[in-house]
Amino acid sequence: LNHRKGAIQTELDRFFADHLDDDTPRRHITKSACIQARKHLSHEAFIELNQRFVDTLYSHQSNVLKRWHGHRVCAVDGSQLRLPREIALQEKFGCQSAIPGEAKQAMGLASVYYDVLNQIVLDAQLVETRESERYCAAQHLAHSKAKDLVLYDRGYNAFWLYTYHQELERKFCMRARVDRDNRAREFVESGKAEAFITYTPNRTSRCQCAEMNLSDAPITLRLIRVDLPGETEVLITNLLDEKRYPAHEFKRLYHLRWGVEEFYKRIKHHQEIENVSGKSVQVVMQDFYAKILAGNLTAALAIAGHDCLEKTQIEDRPHYRINLAQAFAKMKQYQVKLWKLTGDSLASYLRELILLLCQFIERVRPDRTFPRKVSKFNKRRYWMHYKCTL
């Protein structure tokens, strides 16, 4: 949970020196003792701790937590993670090989259910690399709430997933595959800003609905046109109320999905989630779910910090937000005390930590864009902008 970046022994020495307030250079716990002890720790402990933390955070219905038309805006997305080249990991998660004859690389699929407005991971999975992202999405929905609005990229389109949202009474907004969806293509050619389309399942969709024990009745959905420089996007949604959800708001709404892409950037570069501390399946699972929980703890303090900043910011002046890379670094330095303080001492320490995070801010520049530079020779794994927080 302490954003481990260095060698295990170095981390142990630093952690226990901070935990015991011991300034004398000494070795409290050996690396071997730690490795042996963690074999008896289930990674499910971190999953349960994260779920309890998330439930507690949202149970207070705080005005600090952001909403869109009363909805908690969530995004589902997956990303491949590079894992150590070990037989046990290859058997558990599977392999990928980009070039024929190249050594196989163990890979795992990470999938998250992410609150994009508050930067909290509501649910996370680390599964086999070839697992379907759609089925991961269906499992994430078990952690959804009645007021959730789920954003999806193209690739999640499936009739059974539309139906699943309808049966759970969950709202969604999904980018259509115009090249594969005849209804969406006809809608683009019509030039309309929005339309209501009834989708009827084909034979494959009916079989999928039967496998998932879902209804295969036709569904009426709303298609919304979003014009971008050089292309036209089509959004599919079951938000059918045109007055409450006018079409012109959906471009900015769907842009919020980029928050989950930013999450993967942070967790891969700032938290270095692929930099695991062992080669066994158990250790990889421990590291993954521990860093999800650690990231949520940092994001929660950042939420409190943003509330403090908004109270001091002047309208029509540039707005600022907390730099999360610095927040991760400070949490590594100061969060050790969080595990031993209680009561008023803990509350006082948290206030001081939040005020510290408020000193590391960056200006919010809405609608800023940069052209993507794509090069097959650009193989760098680490970037100047994403420095290690060690």
Secondary structure, DSSP 8 states (H G I E B T S, - for coil): -----S-HHHHHHHHHHHHTT--S----S-HHHHHHHHTT--THHHHHHHHHHHHHHHHT--TTS--BTTBEEEEEEEEEEE----HHHHHHH-EE-SSTTS--EEEEEEEEEEETTTTEEEEEEEEETTS-HHHHHHHHGGG--TTEEEEE-TT---HHHHHHHHHHT-EEEEE--TTT-HHHHHHHHHT-SEEEEEE---HHHHHHHHHTT-----EEEEEEEEEETTEEEEEEES---TTTS-GGGHHHHHHTTHHHHHHHHIIIIIS-TTS-S-SSHHHHHHHHHHHHHHHHHHHHHHHHHHHHHHHH--TTS--EEE-HHHHHHHHHHHGGGGGT--HHHHHHHHHHHHHHHTTSEEE--TT--------TT---SS-TTS----
